[in-house]
Amino acid sequence: MEHLQEQLDEEFGQFRQYLESHGVRVALAKSLSNLKKEAERPANPVSFIVDQLQPDGPCAKEDRRIAELNQIIELLKEQIAMYEAKAKEEAEAAAKAKTEQDAEEAKNETAEGGNA
């Protein structure tokens, strides 16, 4: 039993050295420290830590893409509002022209009826 514990301790020590030699312990400590410093705790602490460990990782990339898409949505909303306003103006102008044309035709019919 003691031999098994020694073997596990040795394997754990090697694994710990491996992690430390690649900066994993320091990176985790920094990300946990940054999490602790957050004024508002994030809803998903795992995503926060992943973002801290990989600032250009999948979560950060998705967040940037979402921000880009939101900007596109706002631009499209502005364009829609512009086109709707233009269509309304054109419809009003067409209705006014039709009313004027109808009034002119009625005037002409009245004038022709009086001349007959």
DRENBAGU-410164 format. One record per atom (N, C-alpha, C, O, CB): residue number from 1; residue in one letter; z, x, y. Coordinates in steps of 0.2 Angstrom, whole numbers, plus 5000, padded with zeros to 4 digits. Each point is the difference from the previous one (the first is absolute). Last residue first. Glycine has a CB too. Layout:
! DRENBAGU-410164
+-----+------+------+------+------+
| seq | type |    w |    u |    v |
+-----+------+------+------+------+
| NUM |    A |    Z |    X |    Y |
...
+-----+------+------+------+------+
***
This chain:
! DRENBAGU-410164
+-----+------+------+------+------+
| seq | type |    w |    u |    v |
+-----+------+------+------+------+
| 116 |    A | 4634 | 4642 | 5360 |
| 116 |    A | 4996 | 4996 | 4996 |
| 116 |    A | 4999 | 4993 | 5002 |
| 116 |    A | 4996 | 4997 | 4997 |
| 116 |    A | 5007 | 5010 | 4994 |
| 115 |    N | 5012 | 5011 | 5018 |
| 115 |    N | 4993 | 5000 | 5002 |
| 115 |    N | 4995 | 4996 | 4996 |
| 115 |    N | 4995 | 4999 | 5002 |
| 115 |    N | 5008 | 5013 | 5001 |
| 114 |    G | 5020 | 4990 | 4992 |
| 114 |    G | 5000 | 4997 | 5007 |
| 114 |    G | 4993 | 5000 | 5002 |
| 114 |    G | 4998 | 4996 | 5004 |
| 114 |    G | 5013 | 5007 | 4998 |
| 113 |    G | 4994 | 5007 | 4978 |
| 113 |    G | 5001 | 4993 | 4999 |
| 113 |    G | 4999 | 4996 | 5007 |
| 113 |    G | 4998 | 4995 | 5000 |
| 113 |    G | 5010 | 5007 | 4990 |
| 112 |    E | 4992 | 5022 | 5009 |
| 112 |    E | 4994 | 4997 | 4997 |
| 112 |    E | 5000 | 4993 | 4999 |
| 112 |    E | 4995 | 4996 | 5001 |
| 112 |    E | 5004 | 5015 | 4993 |
| 111 |    A | 5021 | 5000 | 5014 |
| 111 |    A | 4995 | 5000 | 5005 |
| 111 |    A | 4993 | 4998 | 4997 |
| 111 |    A | 4996 | 4996 | 5004 |
| 111 |    A | 5010 | 5014 | 5001 |
| 110 |    T | 5012 | 4991 | 4980 |
| 110 |    T | 5001 | 4995 | 5006 |
| 110 |    T | 4995 | 5000 | 5005 |
| 110 |    T | 4998 | 4995 | 5002 |
| 110 |    T | 5014 | 5006 | 4996 |
| 109 |    E | 4987 | 5015 | 4985 |
| 109 |    E | 4998 | 4993 | 4997 |
| 109 |    E | 5002 | 4995 | 5006 |
| 109 |    E | 4996 | 4995 | 5000 |
| 109 |    E | 5007 | 5009 | 4988 |
| 108 |    N | 5003 | 5018 | 5018 |
| 108 |    N | 4992 | 4999 | 4999 |
| 108 |    N | 4998 | 4993 | 4997 |
| 108 |    N | 4996 | 4997 | 5003 |
| 108 |    N | 5003 | 5016 | 4996 |
| 107 |    K | 5024 | 4993 | 5002 |
| 107 |    K | 4998 | 4999 | 5007 |
| 107 |    K | 4992 | 4999 | 5000 |
| 107 |    K | 4998 | 4996 | 5003 |
| 107 |    K | 5012 | 5011 | 5001 |
| 106 |    A | 5000 | 4998 | 4975 |
| 106 |    A | 5002 | 4993 | 5002 |
| 106 |    A | 4998 | 4999 | 5007 |
| 106 |    A | 4997 | 4994 | 5002 |
| 106 |    A | 5013 | 5006 | 4991 |
| 105 |    E | 4987 | 5021 | 4999 |
| 105 |    E | 4995 | 4996 | 4997 |
| 105 |    E | 5002 | 4992 | 5002 |
| 105 |    E | 4995 | 4997 | 5001 |
| 105 |    E | 5004 | 5012 | 4989 |
| 104 |    E | 5015 | 5008 | 5018 |
| 104 |    E | 4993 | 5001 | 5003 |
| 104 |    E | 4995 | 4995 | 4997 |
| 104 |    E | 4996 | 4997 | 5003 |
| 104 |    E | 5007 | 5015 | 5000 |
| 103 |    A | 5019 | 4989 | 4988 |
| 103 |    A | 5000 | 4997 | 5006 |
| 103 |    A | 4994 | 5000 | 5004 |
| 103 |    A | 4997 | 4996 | 5003 |
| 103 |    A | 5015 | 5008 | 4998 |
| 102 |    D | 4990 | 5008 | 4978 |
| 102 |    D | 5000 | 4992 | 4999 |
| 102 |    D | 5000 | 4997 | 5007 |
| 102 |    D | 4997 | 4995 | 5001 |
| 102 |    D | 5009 | 5007 | 4988 |
| 101 |    Q | 4995 | 5021 | 5012 |
| 101 |    Q | 4994 | 4998 | 4998 |
| 101 |    Q | 5000 | 4992 | 4999 |
| 101 |    Q | 4995 | 4997 | 5002 |
| 101 |    Q | 5003 | 5015 | 4992 |
| 100 |    E | 5022 | 4998 | 5011 |
| 100 |    E | 4996 | 5000 | 5006 |
| 100 |    E | 4993 | 4998 | 4998 |
| 100 |    E | 4996 | 4997 | 5004 |
| 100 |    E | 5010 | 5013 | 5001 |
|  99 |    T | 5009 | 4992 | 4978 |
|  99 |    T | 5002 | 4995 | 5004 |
|  99 |    T | 4996 | 4999 | 5006 |
|  99 |    T | 4997 | 4995 | 5002 |
|  99 |    T | 5014 | 5007 | 4994 |
|  98 |    K | 4986 | 5016 | 4989 |
|  98 |    K | 4997 | 4994 | 4997 |
|  98 |    K | 5002 | 4994 | 5005 |
|  98 |    K | 4996 | 4995 | 5000 |
|  98 |    K | 5006 | 5010 | 4988 |
|  97 |    A | 5006 | 5016 | 5018 |
|  97 |    A | 4993 | 5000 | 5001 |
|  97 |    A | 4997 | 4993 | 4997 |
|  97 |    A | 4995 | 4997 | 5003 |
|  97 |    A | 5004 | 5016 | 4997 |
|  96 |    K | 5023 | 4992 | 4997 |
|  96 |    K | 4999 | 4998 | 5007 |
|  96 |    K | 4993 | 5000 | 5001 |
|  96 |    K | 4997 | 4995 | 5004 |
|  96 |    K | 5013 | 5011 | 5000 |
|  95 |    A | 4997 | 5000 | 4975 |
|  95 |    A | 5001 | 4993 | 5001 |
|  95 |    A | 4999 | 4998 | 5007 |
|  95 |    A | 4998 | 4995 | 5002 |
|  95 |    A | 5011 | 5006 | 4990 |
|  94 |    A | 4988 | 5022 | 5002 |
|  94 |    A | 4995 | 4995 | 4997 |
|  94 |    A | 5001 | 4993 | 5001 |
|  94 |    A | 4996 | 4996 | 5002 |
|  94 |    A | 5002 | 5013 | 4990 |
|  93 |    A | 5018 | 5007 | 5016 |
|  93 |    A | 4994 | 5000 | 5004 |
|  93 |    A | 4994 | 4996 | 4997 |
|  93 |    A | 4997 | 4997 | 5004 |
|  93 |    A | 5007 | 5015 | 4999 |
|  92 |    E | 5016 | 4989 | 4985 |
|  92 |    E | 5001 | 4997 | 5006 |
|  92 |    E | 4994 | 5000 | 5005 |
|  92 |    E | 4999 | 4995 | 5003 |
|  92 |    E | 5013 | 5008 | 4996 |
|  91 |    A | 4988 | 5010 | 4981 |
|  91 |    A | 5000 | 4992 | 4998 |
|  91 |    A | 5001 | 4996 | 5006 |
|  91 |    A | 4997 | 4995 | 5001 |
|  91 |    A | 5007 | 5008 | 4988 |
|  90 |    E | 4997 | 5020 | 5014 |
|  90 |    E | 4993 | 4998 | 4999 |
|  90 |    E | 5000 | 4993 | 4998 |
|  90 |    E | 4995 | 4997 | 5002 |
|  90 |    E | 5002 | 5015 | 4994 |
|  89 |    E | 5024 | 4997 | 5007 |
|  89 |    E | 4997 | 5000 | 5006 |
|  89 |    E | 4992 | 4998 | 4999 |
|  89 |    E | 4998 | 4996 | 5004 |
|  89 |    E | 5010 | 5013 | 5000 |
|  88 |    K | 5005 | 4994 | 4977 |
|  88 |    K | 5003 | 4994 | 5004 |
|  88 |    K | 4996 | 5000 | 5006 |
|  88 |    K | 4998 | 4994 | 5002 |
|  88 |    K | 5013 | 5007 | 4993 |
|  87 |    A | 4985 | 5018 | 4992 |
|  87 |    A | 4997 | 4994 | 4997 |
|  87 |    A | 5002 | 4993 | 5004 |
|  87 |    A | 4996 | 4996 | 5001 |
|  87 |    A | 5004 | 5010 | 4988 |
|  86 |    K | 5010 | 5015 | 5017 |
|  86 |    K | 4993 | 5000 | 5002 |
|  86 |    K | 4996 | 4993 | 4997 |
|  86 |    K | 4996 | 4997 | 5004 |
|  86 |    K | 5004 | 5016 | 4996 |
|  85 |    A | 5023 | 4991 | 4994 |
|  85 |    A | 4999 | 4998 | 5007 |
|  85 |    A | 4993 | 5000 | 5003 |
|  85 |    A | 4998 | 4995 | 5003 |
|  85 |    A | 5013 | 5011 | 4999 |
|  84 |    E | 4993 | 5001 | 4976 |
|  84 |    E | 5002 | 4993 | 5000 |
|  84 |    E | 4999 | 4998 | 5008 |
|  84 |    E | 4998 | 4994 | 5001 |
|  84 |    E | 5010 | 5007 | 4989 |
|  83 |    Y | 4989 | 5022 | 5005 |
|  83 |    Y | 4994 | 4996 | 4998 |
|  83 |    Y | 5002 | 4992 | 5000 |
|  83 |    Y | 4995 | 4996 | 5002 |
|  83 |    Y | 5001 | 5014 | 4991 |
|  82 |    M | 5021 | 5005 | 5012 |
|  82 |    M | 4995 | 5001 | 5005 |
|  82 |    M | 4994 | 4996 | 4998 |
|  82 |    M | 4997 | 4996 | 5005 |
|  82 |    M | 5007 | 5015 | 4998 |
|  81 |    A | 5014 | 4989 | 4982 |
|  81 |    A | 5002 | 4997 | 5006 |
|  81 |    A | 4994 | 5000 | 5006 |
|  81 |    A | 4999 | 4995 | 5003 |
|  81 |    A | 5014 | 5007 | 4994 |
|  80 |    I | 4985 | 5011 | 4983 |
|  80 |    I | 4999 | 4993 | 4999 |
|  80 |    I | 5002 | 4996 | 5006 |
|  80 |    I | 4996 | 4995 | 5001 |
|  80 |    I | 5007 | 5007 | 4987 |
|  79 |    Q | 5000 | 5021 | 5013 |
|  79 |    Q | 4993 | 4998 | 5000 |
|  79 |    Q | 4999 | 4993 | 4999 |
|  79 |    Q | 4996 | 4997 | 5003 |
|  79 |    Q | 5001 | 5014 | 4993 |
|  78 |    E | 5025 | 4997 | 5003 |
|  78 |    E | 4997 | 5000 | 5007 |
|  78 |    E | 4993 | 4998 | 5000 |
|  78 |    E | 4998 | 4996 | 5004 |
|  78 |    E | 5010 | 5013 | 4999 |
|  77 |    K | 5001 | 4993 | 4976 |
|  77 |    K | 5003 | 4995 | 5003 |
|  77 |    K | 4998 | 4999 | 5007 |
|  77 |    K | 4998 | 4995 | 5003 |
|  77 |    K | 5012 | 5006 | 4990 |
|  76 |    L | 4984 | 5018 | 4995 |
|  76 |    L | 4996 | 4995 | 4998 |
|  76 |    L | 5003 | 4993 | 5003 |
|  76 |    L | 4996 | 4996 | 5002 |
|  76 |    L | 5001 | 5010 | 4987 |
|  75 |    L | 5015 | 5014 | 5015 |
|  75 |    L | 4994 | 5000 | 5003 |
|  75 |    L | 4995 | 4994 | 4999 |
|  75 |    L | 4997 | 4998 | 5004 |
|  75 |    L | 5004 | 5015 | 4995 |
|  74 |    E | 5020 | 4989 | 4990 |
|  74 |    E | 5001 | 4998 | 5007 |
|  74 |    E | 4993 | 5001 | 5003 |
|  74 |    E | 4999 | 4995 | 5005 |
|  74 |    E | 5013 | 5009 | 4995 |
|  73 |    I | 4988 | 5003 | 4978 |
|  73 |    I | 5001 | 4992 | 5000 |
|  73 |    I | 5001 | 4998 | 5008 |
|  73 |    I | 4997 | 4995 | 5002 |
|  73 |    I | 5009 | 5006 | 4986 |
|  72 |    I | 4992 | 5022 | 5007 |
|  72 |    I | 4994 | 4997 | 4999 |
|  72 |    I | 5001 | 4992 | 5001 |
|  72 |    I | 4996 | 4997 | 5003 |
|  72 |    I | 5000 | 5013 | 4989 |
|  71 |    Q | 5023 | 5003 | 5008 |
|  71 |    Q | 4997 | 5001 | 5006 |
|  71 |    Q | 4993 | 4997 | 5000 |
|  71 |    Q | 4997 | 4997 | 5005 |
|  71 |    Q | 5009 | 5014 | 4997 |
|  70 |    N | 5007 | 4988 | 4979 |
|  70 |    N | 5003 | 4996 | 5005 |
|  70 |    N | 4996 | 5001 | 5006 |
|  70 |    N | 4999 | 4995 | 5004 |
|  70 |    N | 5012 | 5005 | 4991 |
|  69 |    L | 4983 | 5014 | 4988 |
|  69 |    L | 4998 | 4994 | 4999 |
|  69 |    L | 5003 | 4995 | 5005 |
|  69 |    L | 4996 | 4995 | 5002 |
|  69 |    L | 5002 | 5007 | 4986 |
|  68 |    E | 5010 | 5020 | 5012 |
|  68 |    E | 4993 | 5000 | 5002 |
|  68 |    E | 4997 | 4992 | 4999 |
|  68 |    E | 4996 | 4998 | 5005 |
|  68 |    E | 5003 | 5015 | 4992 |
|  67 |    A | 5023 | 4991 | 4996 |
|  67 |    A | 4999 | 5000 | 5007 |
|  67 |    A | 4993 | 5000 | 5003 |
|  67 |    A | 4999 | 4997 | 5005 |
|  67 |    A | 5012 | 5010 | 4995 |
|  66 |    I | 4992 | 4994 | 4977 |
|  66 |    I | 5003 | 4994 | 5002 |
|  66 |    I | 4999 | 5000 | 5008 |
|  66 |    I | 4998 | 4995 | 5003 |
|  66 |    I | 5010 | 5003 | 4987 |
|  65 |    R | 4988 | 5022 | 5000 |
|  65 |    R | 4995 | 4996 | 4998 |
|  65 |    R | 5001 | 4993 | 5003 |
|  65 |    R | 4996 | 4996 | 5003 |
|  65 |    R | 5001 | 5011 | 4987 |
|  64 |    R | 5020 | 5009 | 5011 |
|  64 |    R | 4995 | 5001 | 5005 |
|  64 |    R | 4994 | 4996 | 4999 |
|  64 |    R | 4997 | 4997 | 5005 |
|  64 |    R | 5007 | 5015 | 4995 |
|  63 |    D | 5013 | 4986 | 4984 |
|  63 |    D | 5003 | 4998 | 5006 |
|  63 |    D | 4994 | 5001 | 5006 |
|  63 |    D | 4999 | 4996 | 5004 |
|  63 |    D | 5013 | 5006 | 4992 |
|  62 |    E | 4984 | 5006 | 4982 |
|  62 |    E | 4999 | 4993 | 5000 |
|  62 |    E | 5003 | 4997 | 5007 |
|  62 |    E | 4997 | 4996 | 5003 |
|  62 |    E | 5004 | 5004 | 4985 |
|  61 |    K | 5001 | 5023 | 5008 |
|  61 |    K | 4993 | 4999 | 5001 |
|  61 |    K | 4999 | 4992 | 5000 |
|  61 |    K | 4996 | 4998 | 5004 |
|  61 |    K | 5001 | 5012 | 4990 |
|  60 |    A | 5025 | 4998 | 5002 |
|  60 |    A | 4998 | 5001 | 5007 |
|  60 |    A | 4993 | 4999 | 5001 |
|  60 |    A | 4998 | 4997 | 5005 |
|  60 |    A | 5010 | 5012 | 4996 |
|  59 |    C | 5000 | 4988 | 4977 |
|  59 |    C | 5003 | 4995 | 5005 |
|  59 |    C | 4998 | 5002 | 5007 |
|  59 |    C | 4998 | 4995 | 5004 |
|  59 |    C | 5012 | 5004 | 4988 |
|  58 |    P | 4982 | 5016 | 4991 |
|  58 |    P | 4997 | 4993 | 5000 |
|  58 |    P | 5003 | 4995 | 5005 |
|  58 |    P | 4997 | 4996 | 5003 |
|  58 |    P | 5001 | 5007 | 4985 |
|  57 |    G | 5005 | 5023 | 5019 |
|  57 |    G | 5000 | 4997 | 4993 |
|  57 |    G | 4997 | 4993 | 5001 |
|  57 |    G | 4998 | 4997 | 5005 |
|  57 |    G | 5012 | 5010 | 4991 |
|  56 |    D | 4996 | 5011 | 5020 |
|  56 |    D | 4993 | 4997 | 5000 |
|  56 |    D | 4999 | 4997 | 4993 |
|  56 |    D | 4994 | 5000 | 4998 |
|  56 |    D | 5002 | 5009 | 5010 |
|  55 |    P | 5026 | 5000 | 4997 |
|  55 |    P | 4998 | 4996 | 5006 |
|  55 |    P | 4993 | 4998 | 5000 |
|  55 |    P | 4998 | 4995 | 5004 |
|  55 |    P | 5010 | 5012 | 5002 |
|  54 |    Q | 5010 | 4998 | 4975 |
|  54 |    Q | 4992 | 5001 | 5001 |
|  54 |    Q | 4998 | 4996 | 5006 |
|  54 |    Q | 4998 | 4995 | 5000 |
|  54 |    Q | 5001 | 5006 | 4988 |
|  53 |    L | 5024 | 5001 | 5008 |
|  53 |    L | 4998 | 5005 | 4996 |
|  53 |    L | 4992 | 5002 | 5000 |
|  53 |    L | 4998 | 5005 | 5000 |
|  53 |    L | 5012 | 4992 | 4992 |
|  52 |    Q | 5000 | 4985 | 5020 |
|  52 |    Q | 5003 | 5006 | 5003 |
|  52 |    Q | 4998 | 5006 | 4995 |
|  52 |    Q | 4998 | 5005 | 5003 |
|  52 |    Q | 5012 | 4988 | 5001 |
|  51 |    D | 4983 | 4985 | 4990 |
|  51 |    D | 4997 | 5002 | 5006 |
|  51 |    D | 5003 | 5007 | 5003 |
|  51 |    D | 4996 | 5004 | 5003 |
|  51 |    D | 5002 | 4984 | 4999 |
|  50 |    V | 5012 | 5003 | 4979 |
|  50 |    V | 4994 | 5002 | 4998 |
|  50 |    V | 4996 | 5002 | 5007 |
|  50 |    V | 4996 | 5005 | 4999 |
|  50 |    V | 5004 | 4987 | 4991 |
|  49 |    I | 5021 | 4999 | 5013 |
|  49 |    I | 5000 | 5006 | 4997 |
|  49 |    I | 4994 | 5003 | 4998 |
|  49 |    I | 4998 | 5006 | 5001 |
|  49 |    I | 5013 | 4991 | 4995 |
|  48 |    F | 4989 | 4981 | 5012 |
|  48 |    F | 5002 | 5004 | 5005 |
|  48 |    F | 5000 | 5008 | 4998 |
|  48 |    F | 4998 | 5004 | 5003 |
|  48 |    F | 5009 | 4986 | 5002 |
|  47 |    S | 4990 | 4993 | 4979 |
|  47 |    S | 4994 | 5001 | 5004 |
|  47 |    S | 5001 | 5005 | 5006 |
|  47 |    S | 4996 | 5004 | 5001 |
|  47 |    S | 5000 | 4984 | 4996 |
|  46 |    V | 5023 | 5005 | 4990 |
|  46 |    V | 4996 | 5004 | 4996 |
|  46 |    V | 4993 | 5002 | 5004 |
|  46 |    V | 4998 | 5005 | 5000 |
|  46 |    V | 5007 | 4989 | 4989 |
|  45 |    P | 5011 | 4990 | 5020 |
|  45 |    P | 5002 | 5007 | 5001 |
|  45 |    P | 4995 | 5005 | 4996 |
|  45 |    P | 4999 | 5006 | 5002 |
|  45 |    P | 5013 | 4990 | 5001 |
|  44 |    N | 4985 | 4979 | 5008 |
|  44 |    N | 4998 | 5004 | 4994 |
|  44 |    N | 5002 | 5007 | 5000 |
|  44 |    N | 4996 | 5004 | 5003 |
|  44 |    N | 4995 | 4988 | 4995 |
|  43 |    A | 5014 | 4994 | 5020 |
|  43 |    A | 5000 | 4995 | 4995 |
|  43 |    A | 4999 | 5003 | 4993 |
|  43 |    A | 5003 | 4998 | 4995 |
|  43 |    A | 4993 | 4993 | 5013 |
|  42 |    P | 5015 | 5024 | 5012 |
|  42 |    P | 4993 | 4997 | 4998 |
|  42 |    P | 5001 | 4995 | 4994 |
|  42 |    P | 5005 | 5001 | 4996 |
|  42 |    P | 4989 | 5010 | 5008 |
|  41 |    R | 5025 | 4995 | 5016 |
|  41 |    R | 4998 | 5002 | 4993 |
|  41 |    R | 4993 | 4996 | 4998 |
|  41 |    R | 4999 | 4994 | 5001 |
|  41 |    R | 5014 | 5007 | 4996 |
|  40 |    E | 4995 | 5006 | 5028 |
|  40 |    E | 4999 | 4994 | 4996 |
|  40 |    E | 4998 | 5003 | 4993 |
|  40 |    E | 4995 | 5003 | 4999 |
|  40 |    E | 5002 | 4989 | 5011 |
|  39 |    A | 5008 | 5025 | 5003 |
|  39 |    A | 5004 | 4995 | 5004 |
|  39 |    A | 5000 | 4993 | 4996 |
|  39 |    A | 5005 | 4997 | 4998 |
|  39 |    A | 4993 | 5009 | 5013 |
|  38 |    E | 4998 | 5019 | 4978 |
|  38 |    E | 4996 | 4994 | 5002 |
|  38 |    E | 5005 | 4995 | 5003 |
|  38 |    E | 5005 | 4998 | 4997 |
|  38 |    E | 4986 | 5004 | 4995 |
|  37 |    K | 5015 | 5019 | 4997 |
|  37 |    K | 5000 | 5000 | 5007 |
|  37 |    K | 4997 | 4994 | 5003 |
|  37 |    K | 5000 | 4999 | 5006 |
|  37 |    K | 5000 | 5013 | 4993 |
|  36 |    K | 5001 | 4992 | 4977 |
|  36 |    K | 5007 | 4999 | 5003 |
|  36 |    K | 5000 | 4999 | 5007 |
|  36 |    K | 5004 | 4996 | 5003 |
|  36 |    K | 5001 | 5010 | 4987 |
|  35 |    L | 4975 | 5000 | 5000 |
|  35 |    L | 5001 | 4993 | 4998 |
|  35 |    L | 5007 | 4998 | 5003 |
|  35 |    L | 5001 | 4995 | 5003 |
|  35 |    L | 4992 | 5006 | 4987 |
|  34 |    N | 5001 | 5022 | 5011 |
|  34 |    N | 4996 | 4996 | 5005 |
|  34 |    N | 5001 | 4992 | 4999 |
|  34 |    N | 5001 | 4996 | 5005 |
|  34 |    N | 4990 | 5013 | 4996 |
|  33 |    S | 5019 | 5006 | 4984 |
|  33 |    S | 5003 | 5001 | 5006 |
|  33 |    S | 4996 | 4996 | 5005 |
|  33 |    S | 5004 | 4997 | 5004 |
|  33 |    S | 5000 | 5014 | 4993 |
|  32 |    L | 4987 | 4990 | 4982 |
|  32 |    L | 5006 | 4996 | 5000 |
|  32 |    L | 5004 | 5000 | 5007 |
|  32 |    L | 5002 | 4995 | 5002 |
|  32 |    L | 4998 | 5007 | 4985 |
|  31 |    S | 4981 | 5012 | 5011 |
|  31 |    S | 4997 | 4993 | 5000 |
|  31 |    S | 5007 | 4995 | 4999 |
|  31 |    S | 5000 | 4995 | 5004 |
|  31 |    S | 4989 | 5008 | 4991 |
|  30 |    K | 5014 | 5020 | 5003 |
|  30 |    K | 4998 | 4999 | 5007 |
|  30 |    K | 4998 | 4992 | 5001 |
|  30 |    K | 5002 | 4997 | 5004 |
|  30 |    K | 4994 | 5015 | 4997 |
|  29 |    A | 5010 | 4997 | 4977 |
|  29 |    A | 5006 | 5000 | 5005 |
|  29 |    A | 4998 | 4998 | 5007 |
|  29 |    A | 5003 | 4996 | 5003 |
|  29 |    A | 5002 | 5013 | 4990 |
|  28 |    L | 4978 | 4994 | 4991 |
|  28 |    L | 5004 | 4994 | 4999 |
|  28 |    L | 5006 | 4999 | 5004 |
|  28 |    L | 5001 | 4995 | 5003 |
|  28 |    L | 4995 | 5006 | 4985 |
|  27 |    A | 4991 | 5019 | 5014 |
|  27 |    A | 4996 | 4994 | 5002 |
|  27 |    A | 5004 | 4994 | 4999 |
|  27 |    A | 5000 | 4995 | 5004 |
|  27 |    A | 4989 | 5011 | 4994 |
|  26 |    V | 5020 | 5013 | 4993 |
|  26 |    V | 5001 | 5000 | 5008 |
|  26 |    V | 4996 | 4994 | 5003 |
|  26 |    V | 5002 | 4997 | 5004 |
|  26 |    V | 4999 | 5016 | 4996 |
|  25 |    R | 4998 | 4991 | 4976 |
|  25 |    R | 5007 | 4998 | 5002 |
|  25 |    R | 5000 | 5000 | 5008 |
|  25 |    R | 5003 | 4995 | 5002 |
|  25 |    R | 5002 | 5010 | 4988 |
|  24 |    V | 4975 | 5002 | 5001 |
|  24 |    V | 5001 | 4993 | 4998 |
|  24 |    V | 5007 | 4998 | 5003 |
|  24 |    V | 5001 | 4995 | 5003 |
|  24 |    V | 4991 | 5005 | 4987 |
|  23 |    G | 4995 | 5022 | 5010 |
|  23 |    G | 5002 | 4997 | 5006 |
|  23 |    G | 5002 | 4992 | 4999 |
|  23 |    G | 5001 | 4997 | 5005 |
|  23 |    G | 4992 | 5011 | 5001 |
|  22 |    H | 5000 | 5010 | 4977 |
|  22 |    H | 4995 | 4996 | 5003 |
|  22 |    H | 5002 | 4996 | 5006 |
|  22 |    H | 4996 | 4996 | 5003 |
|  22 |    H | 4998 | 5004 | 4986 |
|  21 |    S | 5021 | 5013 | 4998 |
|  21 |    S | 4995 | 5005 | 5002 |
|  21 |    S | 4994 | 4997 | 5003 |
|  21 |    S | 4996 | 5003 | 5004 |
|  21 |    S | 5008 | 5004 | 4987 |
|  20 |    E | 5014 | 4979 | 5001 |
|  20 |    E | 5002 | 5004 | 5006 |
|  20 |    E | 4995 | 5005 | 5002 |
|  20 |    E | 4999 | 5001 | 5006 |
|  20 |    E | 5013 | 4998 | 4991 |
|  19 |    L | 4985 | 4989 | 4983 |
|  19 |    L | 4999 | 4995 | 5006 |
|  19 |    L | 5002 | 5004 | 5006 |
|  19 |    L | 4997 | 4999 | 5005 |
|  19 |    L | 5006 | 4991 | 4988 |
|  18 |    Y | 4999 | 5022 | 4987 |
|  18 |    Y | 4993 | 4998 | 5001 |
|  18 |    Y | 4999 | 4996 | 5007 |
|  18 |    Y | 4996 | 5001 | 5004 |
|  18 |    Y | 5002 | 4999 | 4983 |
|  17 |    Q | 5024 | 5005 | 5005 |
|  17 |    Q | 4996 | 5006 | 5003 |
|  17 |    Q | 4993 | 4998 | 5002 |
|  17 |    Q | 4998 | 5002 | 5005 |
|  17 |    Q | 5010 | 5006 | 4988 |
|  16 |    R | 5004 | 4976 | 4994 |
|  16 |    R | 5002 | 5000 | 5007 |
|  16 |    R | 4997 | 5006 | 5004 |
|  16 |    R | 4998 | 5000 | 5006 |
|  16 |    R | 5013 | 4995 | 4990 |
|  15 |    F | 4984 | 5003 | 4981 |
|  15 |    F | 4997 | 4995 | 5004 |
|  15 |    F | 5002 | 5000 | 5007 |
|  15 |    F | 4996 | 4999 | 5005 |
|  15 |    F | 5004 | 4994 | 4985 |
|  14 |    Q | 5011 | 5022 | 4996 |
|  14 |    Q | 4993 | 5002 | 5001 |
|  14 |    Q | 4996 | 4995 | 5004 |
|  14 |    Q | 4996 | 5001 | 5004 |
|  14 |    Q | 5004 | 5005 | 4985 |
|  13 |    G | 5022 | 4988 | 5005 |
|  13 |    G | 5000 | 5006 | 5004 |
|  13 |    G | 4993 | 5002 | 5002 |
|  13 |    G | 4998 | 5002 | 5006 |
|  13 |    G | 5013 | 5002 | 4990 |
|  12 |    F | 4992 | 4980 | 4987 |
|  12 |    F | 5001 | 4997 | 5007 |
|  12 |    F | 5000 | 5006 | 5005 |
|  12 |    F | 4997 | 4999 | 5005 |
|  12 |    F | 5010 | 4992 | 4990 |
|  11 |    E | 4992 | 5015 | 4983 |
|  11 |    E | 4994 | 4997 | 5002 |
|  11 |    E | 5000 | 4997 | 5007 |
|  11 |    E | 4996 | 5000 | 5004 |
|  11 |    E | 5002 | 4997 | 4984 |
|  10 |    E | 5021 | 5013 | 5003 |
|  10 |    E | 4995 | 5005 | 5001 |
|  10 |    E | 4994 | 4997 | 5002 |
|  10 |    E | 4997 | 5002 | 5005 |
|  10 |    E | 5008 | 5005 | 4987 |
|   9 |    D | 5012 | 4979 | 5001 |
|   9 |    D | 5002 | 5003 | 5007 |
|   9 |    D | 4995 | 5005 | 5002 |
|   9 |    D | 4998 | 5001 | 5005 |
|   9 |    D | 5014 | 4998 | 4992 |
|   8 |    L | 4986 | 4991 | 4982 |
|   8 |    L | 4998 | 4995 | 5005 |
|   8 |    L | 5002 | 5003 | 5007 |
|   8 |    L | 4996 | 4999 | 5004 |
|   8 |    L | 5006 | 4992 | 4988 |
|   7 |    Q | 5004 | 5022 | 4989 |
|   7 |    Q | 4992 | 5000 | 5000 |
|   7 |    Q | 4998 | 4995 | 5006 |
|   7 |    Q | 4996 | 5001 | 5004 |
|   7 |    Q | 5003 | 5001 | 4984 |
|   6 |    E | 5024 | 5000 | 5007 |
|   6 |    E | 4998 | 5006 | 5003 |
|   6 |    E | 4992 | 5000 | 5001 |
|   6 |    E | 4998 | 5002 | 5005 |
|   6 |    E | 5012 | 5004 | 4990 |
|   5 |    Q | 5000 | 4976 | 4993 |
|   5 |    Q | 5002 | 5000 | 5007 |
|   5 |    Q | 4997 | 5006 | 5004 |
|   5 |    Q | 4998 | 4999 | 5006 |
|   5 |    Q | 5013 | 4994 | 4991 |
|   4 |    L | 4987 | 5007 | 4980 |
|   4 |    L | 4995 | 4995 | 5003 |
|   4 |    L | 5002 | 4999 | 5007 |
|   4 |    L | 4995 | 5000 | 5004 |
|   4 |    L | 5004 | 4994 | 4985 |
|   3 |    H | 5015 | 5019 | 4998 |
|   3 |    H | 4994 | 5004 | 5001 |
|   3 |    H | 4995 | 4995 | 5003 |
|   3 |    H | 4996 | 5002 | 5005 |
|   3 |    H | 5006 | 5004 | 4985 |
|   2 |    E | 5019 | 4986 | 5005 |
|   2 |    E | 5000 | 5004 | 5006 |
|   2 |    E | 4994 | 5004 | 5001 |
|   2 |    E | 4998 | 5001 | 5006 |
|   2 |    E | 5014 | 5000 | 4992 |
|   1 |    M | 4990 | 4985 | 4983 |
|   1 |    M | 5000 | 4996 | 5006 |
|   1 |    M | 5000 | 5004 | 5006 |
|   1 |    M | 4997 | 4999 | 5005 |
|   1 |    M | 5009 | 4992 | 4989 |
+-----+------+------+------+------+
***
